[in-house]
Amino acid sequence: MQSKKASELRTAWGDSPCEHPAFAKEYDLGARTGDYVCTQCGAKVTFRERAEILAARRA
């Protein structure tokens, strides 16, 4: 997902809580940033944060 689209999602979502149901790799001007974004609310998370969220779901 492009970083601009993620920013638009964050703005539209506001401060509402989100379960972060799915993540997409973040791109800026066609290049990977190394981060991930929630496809629902646009929250930016690192690889490690994403792994922790996914691991918590399995527990």
Stockholm file with secondary structure:
# STOCKHOLM 1.0

chainA/1-59         MQSKKASELRTAWGDSPCEHPAFAKEYDLGARTGDYVCTQCGAKVTFRERAEILAARRA
#=GR chainA/1-59 SS CBHHHHHHHHHHHTTCCCCCCCEEEEEETTEEEEEEEETTTCCEECHHHHHHHHHHHHC
#=GC SS_cons        CBHHHHHHHHHHHTTCCCCCCCEEEEEETTEEEEEEEETTTCCEECHHHHHHHHHHHHC
//
